[in-house]
């Protein structure tokens, strides 16, 4: 199984590749903790607070 990486820019978690599909950043890290799954960005208070615009899985904390 591939190591999951989190984008340092938008915190989106990816399981393959070297570029974030959300923001296009190549600044990824394996040093993250926790995750939140956003199913409906329009109704999610967490998505609004974190300025998340796309449904998906995001890291709670980036440690780098």
Backbone as XML, in Angstrom:
<?xml version="1.0"?>
<chain id="A" units="angstrom">
  <residue number="1" name="UNK">
    <atom name="N" x="0.841" y="-1.177" z="0.000"/>
    <atom name="CA" x="0.000" y="0.000" z="0.000"/>
    <atom name="C" x="0.888" y="1.243" z="0.000"/>
  </residue>
  <residue number="2" name="UNK">
    <atom name="N" x="0.544" y="2.202" z="-0.822"/>
    <atom name="CA" x="1.313" y="3.436" z="-0.925"/>
    <atom name="C" x="1.104" y="4.309" z="0.309"/>
  </residue>
  <residue number="3" name="UNK">
    <atom name="N" x="2.152" y="5.016" z="0.671"/>
    <atom name="CA" x="2.070" y="5.926" z="1.803"/>
    <atom name="C" x="1.213" y="7.134" z="1.411"/>
  </residue>
  <residue number="4" name="UNK">
    <atom name="N" x="0.299" y="7.500" z="2.287"/>
    <atom name="CA" x="-0.537" y="8.664" z="2.019"/>
    <atom name="C" x="0.237" y="9.931" z="2.355"/>
  </residue>
  <residue number="5" name="UNK">
    <atom name="N" x="0.125" y="10.915" z="1.487"/>
    <atom name="CA" x="0.796" y="12.191" z="1.661"/>
    <atom name="C" x="-0.253" y="13.293" z="1.775"/>
  </residue>
  <residue number="6" name="UNK">
    <atom name="N" x="0.079" y="14.322" z="2.508"/>
    <atom name="CA" x="-0.812" y="15.475" z="2.636"/>
    <atom name="C" x="-0.172" y="16.676" z="1.958"/>
  </residue>
  <residue number="7" name="UNK">
    <atom name="N" x="-0.982" y="17.439" z="1.280"/>
    <atom name="CA" x="-0.527" y="18.664" z="0.636"/>
    <atom name="C" x="-0.290" y="19.723" z="1.713"/>
  </residue>
  <residue number="8" name="UNK">
    <atom name="N" x="0.883" y="20.326" z="1.699"/>
    <atom name="CA" x="1.182" y="21.364" z="2.692"/>
    <atom name="C" x="0.395" y="22.644" z="2.434"/>
  </residue>
  <residue number="9" name="UNK">
    <atom name="N" x="-0.106" y="22.808" z="1.232"/>
    <atom name="CA" x="-0.846" y="24.012" z="0.868"/>
    <atom name="C" x="-2.316" y="23.934" z="1.286"/>
  </residue>
  <residue number="10" name="UNK">
    <atom name="N" x="-3.013" y="22.849" z="0.903"/>
    <atom name="CA" x="-4.460" y="22.768" z="1.164"/>
    <atom name="C" x="-4.850" y="21.624" z="2.097"/>
  </residue>
  <residue number="11" name="UNK">
    <atom name="N" x="-3.884" y="20.786" z="2.516"/>
    <atom name="CA" x="-4.068" y="19.667" z="3.441"/>
    <atom name="C" x="-4.808" y="18.461" z="2.848"/>
  </residue>
  <residue number="12" name="UNK">
    <atom name="N" x="-5.070" y="18.451" z="1.553"/>
    <atom name="CA" x="-5.718" y="17.317" z="0.906"/>
    <atom name="C" x="-4.795" y="16.108" z="0.991"/>
  </residue>
  <residue number="13" name="UNK">
    <atom name="N" x="-5.349" y="14.937" z="1.286"/>
    <atom name="CA" x="-4.568" y="13.707" z="1.406"/>
    <atom name="C" x="-4.644" y="12.933" z="0.092"/>
  </residue>
  <residue number="14" name="UNK">
    <atom name="N" x="-3.470" y="12.566" z="-0.427"/>
    <atom name="CA" x="-3.409" y="11.784" z="-1.662"/>
    <atom name="C" x="-2.699" y="10.461" z="-1.378"/>
  </residue>
  <residue number="15" name="UNK">
    <atom name="N" x="-3.088" y="9.420" z="-2.110"/>
    <atom name="CA" x="-2.483" y="8.102" z="-1.893"/>
    <atom name="C" x="-1.545" y="7.706" z="-3.026"/>
  </residue>
  <residue number="16" name="UNK">
    <atom name="N" x="-1.529" y="8.463" z="-4.108"/>
    <atom name="CA" x="-0.595" y="8.182" z="-5.202"/>
    <atom name="C" x="-0.322" y="9.472" z="-5.978"/>
  </residue>
  <residue number="17" name="UNK">
    <atom name="N" x="0.812" y="9.495" z="-6.624"/>
    <atom name="CA" x="1.209" y="10.661" z="-7.400"/>
    <atom name="C" x="2.069" y="11.612" z="-6.589"/>
  </residue>
  <residue number="18" name="UNK">
    <atom name="N" x="2.517" y="12.671" z="-7.244"/>
    <atom name="CA" x="3.385" y="13.641" z="-6.594"/>
    <atom name="C" x="2.877" y="15.075" z="-6.749"/>
  </residue>
  <residue number="19" name="UNK">
    <atom name="N" x="1.592" y="15.206" z="-7.075"/>
    <atom name="CA" x="0.980" y="16.514" z="-7.237"/>
    <atom name="C" x="-0.426" y="16.475" z="-6.652"/>
  </residue>
  <residue number="20" name="UNK">
    <atom name="N" x="-0.782" y="17.519" z="-5.921"/>
    <atom name="CA" x="-2.113" y="17.609" z="-5.331"/>
    <atom name="C" x="-3.156" y="17.853" z="-6.429"/>
  </residue>
  <residue number="21" name="UNK">
    <atom name="N" x="-4.193" y="17.015" z="-6.498"/>
    <atom name="CA" x="-5.221" y="17.210" z="-7.523"/>
    <atom name="C" x="-6.138" y="18.402" z="-7.236"/>
  </residue>
  <residue number="22" name="UNK">
    <atom name="N" x="-6.108" y="18.926" z="-6.019"/>
    <atom name="CA" x="-6.970" y="20.049" z="-5.654"/>
    <atom name="C" x="-6.323" y="21.387" z="-6.016"/>
  </residue>
  <residue number="23" name="UNK">
    <atom name="N" x="-5.076" y="21.606" z="-5.545"/>
    <atom name="CA" x="-4.438" y="22.906" z="-5.757"/>
    <atom name="C" x="-3.252" y="22.858" z="-6.711"/>
  </residue>
  <residue number="24" name="UNK">
    <atom name="N" x="-2.800" y="21.650" z="-7.083"/>
    <atom name="CA" x="-1.692" y="21.511" z="-8.023"/>
    <atom name="C" x="-0.309" y="21.589" z="-7.397"/>
  </residue>
  <residue number="25" name="UNK">
    <atom name="N" x="-0.229" y="21.752" z="-6.095"/>
    <atom name="CA" x="1.057" y="21.866" z="-5.420"/>
    <atom name="C" x="1.805" y="20.531" z="-5.433"/>
  </residue>
  <residue number="26" name="UNK">
    <atom name="N" x="3.127" y="20.610" z="-5.497"/>
    <atom name="CA" x="3.975" y="19.429" z="-5.372"/>
    <atom name="C" x="4.636" y="19.378" z="-4.004"/>
  </residue>
  <residue number="27" name="UNK">
    <atom name="N" x="4.240" y="20.276" z="-3.113"/>
    <atom name="CA" x="4.793" y="20.348" z="-1.762"/>
    <atom name="C" x="3.975" y="19.436" z="-0.848"/>
  </residue>
  <residue number="28" name="UNK">
    <atom name="N" x="4.362" y="18.152" z="-0.813"/>
    <atom name="CA" x="3.637" y="17.127" z="-0.077"/>
    <atom name="C" x="4.467" y="16.623" z="1.091"/>
  </residue>
  <residue number="29" name="UNK">
    <atom name="N" x="3.815" y="16.109" z="2.113"/>
    <atom name="CA" x="4.519" y="15.577" z="3.273"/>
    <atom name="C" x="3.846" y="14.320" z="3.797"/>
  </residue>
  <residue number="30" name="UNK">
    <atom name="N" x="4.651" y="13.459" z="4.391"/>
    <atom name="CA" x="4.121" y="12.274" z="5.069"/>
    <atom name="C" x="3.972" y="12.549" z="6.560"/>
  </residue>
  <residue number="31" name="UNK">
    <atom name="N" x="4.345" y="13.731" z="6.983"/>
    <atom name="CA" x="4.336" y="14.100" z="8.390"/>
    <atom name="C" x="3.065" y="14.890" z="8.735"/>
  </residue>
  <residue number="32" name="UNK">
    <atom name="N" x="1.957" y="14.174" z="8.814"/>
    <atom name="CA" x="0.664" y="14.788" z="9.124"/>
    <atom name="C" x="-0.067" y="13.898" z="10.121"/>
  </residue>
  <residue number="33" name="UNK">
    <atom name="N" x="-1.115" y="14.445" z="10.734"/>
    <atom name="CA" x="-1.897" y="13.627" z="11.668"/>
    <atom name="C" x="-3.366" y="13.982" z="11.583"/>
  </residue>
  <residue number="34" name="UNK">
    <atom name="N" x="-4.185" y="12.984" z="11.884"/>
    <atom name="CA" x="-5.636" y="13.149" z="11.870"/>
    <atom name="C" x="-6.174" y="13.404" z="10.481"/>
  </residue>
  <residue number="35" name="UNK">
    <atom name="N" x="-7.435" y="13.114" z="10.301"/>
    <atom name="CA" x="-8.062" y="13.455" z="9.028"/>
    <atom name="C" x="-9.529" y="13.746" z="9.225"/>
  </residue>
  <residue number="36" name="UNK">
    <atom name="N" x="-10.054" y="14.513" z="8.297"/>
    <atom name="CA" x="-11.468" y="14.844" z="8.277"/>
    <atom name="C" x="-11.973" y="14.557" z="6.867"/>
  </residue>
  <residue number="37" name="UNK">
    <atom name="N" x="-13.156" y="13.968" z="6.799"/>
    <atom name="CA" x="-13.764" y="13.675" z="5.502"/>
    <atom name="C" x="-14.878" y="14.679" z="5.268"/>
  </residue>
  <residue number="38" name="UNK">
    <atom name="N" x="-14.762" y="15.435" z="4.193"/>
    <atom name="CA" x="-15.779" y="16.412" z="3.821"/>
    <atom name="C" x="-16.636" y="15.788" z="2.728"/>
  </residue>
  <residue number="39" name="UNK">
    <atom name="N" x="-17.922" y="15.616" z="3.023"/>
    <atom name="CA" x="-18.839" y="15.001" z="2.076"/>
    <atom name="C" x="-19.659" y="16.051" z="1.327"/>
  </residue>
  <residue number="40" name="UNK">
    <atom name="N" x="-20.020" y="17.120" z="2.020"/>
    <atom name="CA" x="-20.815" y="18.179" z="1.397"/>
    <atom name="C" x="-20.263" y="19.534" z="1.827"/>
  </residue>
  <residue number="41" name="UNK">
    <atom name="N" x="-19.415" y="20.128" z="0.990"/>
    <atom name="CA" x="-18.767" y="21.387" z="1.359"/>
    <atom name="C" x="-19.759" y="22.517" z="1.591"/>
  </residue>
  <residue number="42" name="UNK">
    <atom name="N" x="-20.903" y="22.464" z="0.946"/>
    <atom name="CA" x="-21.893" y="23.538" z="1.095"/>
    <atom name="C" x="-22.544" y="23.551" z="2.479"/>
  </residue>
  <residue number="43" name="UNK">
    <atom name="N" x="-22.622" y="22.395" z="3.125"/>
    <atom name="CA" x="-23.276" y="22.304" z="4.429"/>
    <atom name="C" x="-22.299" y="22.121" z="5.590"/>
  </residue>
  <residue number="44" name="UNK">
    <atom name="N" x="-21.029" y="21.928" z="5.303"/>
    <atom name="CA" x="-20.044" y="21.630" z="6.336"/>
    <atom name="C" x="-19.499" y="22.893" z="7.004"/>
  </residue>
  <residue number="45" name="UNK">
    <atom name="N" x="-19.657" y="22.973" z="8.306"/>
    <atom name="CA" x="-19.088" y="24.087" z="9.063"/>
    <atom name="C" x="-17.574" y="24.000" z="9.102"/>
  </residue>
  <residue number="46" name="UNK">
    <atom name="N" x="-17.050" y="22.781" z="9.154"/>
    <atom name="CA" x="-15.595" y="22.592" z="9.148"/>
    <atom name="C" x="-15.010" y="23.065" z="7.820"/>
  </residue>
  <residue number="47" name="UNK">
    <atom name="N" x="-15.659" y="22.724" z="6.716"/>
    <atom name="CA" x="-15.178" y="23.156" z="5.403"/>
    <atom name="C" x="-15.159" y="24.680" z="5.312"/>
  </residue>
  <residue number="48" name="UNK">
    <atom name="N" x="-16.180" y="25.311" z="5.810"/>
    <atom name="CA" x="-16.216" y="26.785" z="5.790"/>
    <atom name="C" x="-15.094" y="27.367" z="6.640"/>
  </residue>
  <residue number="49" name="UNK">
    <atom name="N" x="-14.906" y="26.817" z="7.835"/>
    <atom name="CA" x="-13.876" y="27.313" z="8.747"/>
    <atom name="C" x="-12.477" y="27.130" z="8.161"/>
  </residue>
  <residue number="50" name="UNK">
    <atom name="N" x="-12.236" y="26.006" z="7.508"/>
    <atom name="CA" x="-10.917" y="25.697" z="6.946"/>
    <atom name="C" x="-10.771" y="26.160" z="5.492"/>
  </residue>
  <residue number="51" name="UNK">
    <atom name="N" x="-11.792" y="26.815" z="4.963"/>
    <atom name="CA" x="-11.793" y="27.321" z="3.583"/>
    <atom name="C" x="-11.589" y="26.194" z="2.561"/>
  </residue>
  <residue number="52" name="UNK">
    <atom name="N" x="-12.255" y="25.062" z="2.804"/>
    <atom name="CA" x="-12.207" y="23.912" z="1.907"/>
    <atom name="C" x="-13.340" y="24.049" z="0.902"/>
  </residue>
  <residue number="53" name="UNK">
    <atom name="N" x="-12.997" y="23.936" z="-0.384"/>
    <atom name="CA" x="-13.983" y="24.134" z="-1.456"/>
    <atom name="C" x="-14.364" y="22.850" z="-2.193"/>
  </residue>
  <residue number="54" name="UNK">
    <atom name="N" x="-13.656" y="21.738" z="-1.895"/>
    <atom name="CA" x="-13.873" y="20.486" z="-2.626"/>
    <atom name="C" x="-14.048" y="19.336" z="-1.647"/>
  </residue>
  <residue number="55" name="UNK">
    <atom name="N" x="-15.033" y="18.469" z="-1.893"/>
    <atom name="CA" x="-15.230" y="17.280" z="-1.066"/>
    <atom name="C" x="-13.975" y="16.404" z="-1.120"/>
  </residue>
  <residue number="56" name="UNK">
    <atom name="N" x="-13.682" y="15.725" z="-0.006"/>
    <atom name="CA" x="-12.527" y="14.828" z="0.004"/>
    <atom name="C" x="-12.018" y="14.591" z="1.414"/>
  </residue>
  <residue number="57" name="UNK">
    <atom name="N" x="-10.827" y="14.016" z="1.506"/>
    <atom name="CA" x="-10.197" y="13.690" z="2.783"/>
    <atom name="C" x="-9.033" y="14.667" z="2.991"/>
  </residue>
  <residue number="58" name="UNK">
    <atom name="N" x="-9.019" y="15.305" z="4.166"/>
    <atom name="CA" x="-8.028" y="16.338" z="4.468"/>
    <atom name="C" x="-7.345" y="16.038" z="5.803"/>
  </residue>
  <residue number="59" name="UNK">
    <atom name="N" x="-6.068" y="16.406" z="5.898"/>
    <atom name="CA" x="-5.328" y="16.265" z="7.140"/>
    <atom name="C" x="-5.800" y="17.334" z="8.128"/>
  </residue>
  <residue number="60" name="UNK">
    <atom name="N" x="-5.838" y="16.982" z="9.396"/>
    <atom name="CA" x="-6.186" y="17.946" z="10.431"/>
    <atom name="C" x="-4.972" y="18.809" z="10.759"/>
  </residue>
  <residue number="61" name="UNK">
    <atom name="N" x="-3.783" y="18.170" z="10.795"/>
    <atom name="CA" x="-2.573" y="18.889" z="11.179"/>
    <atom name="C" x="-1.408" y="18.470" z="10.300"/>
  </residue>
  <residue number="62" name="UNK">
    <atom name="N" x="-0.688" y="19.466" z="9.790"/>
    <atom name="CA" x="0.556" y="19.238" z="9.052"/>
    <atom name="C" x="1.690" y="19.554" z="10.018"/>
  </residue>
  <residue number="63" name="UNK">
    <atom name="N" x="2.605" y="18.610" z="10.208"/>
    <atom name="CA" x="3.658" y="18.779" z="11.214"/>
    <atom name="C" x="4.934" y="19.395" z="10.664"/>
  </residue>
  <residue number="64" name="UNK">
    <atom name="N" x="5.074" y="19.537" z="9.376"/>
    <atom name="CA" x="6.293" y="20.136" z="8.778"/>
    <atom name="C" x="6.167" y="21.630" z="8.720"/>
  </residue>
</chain>
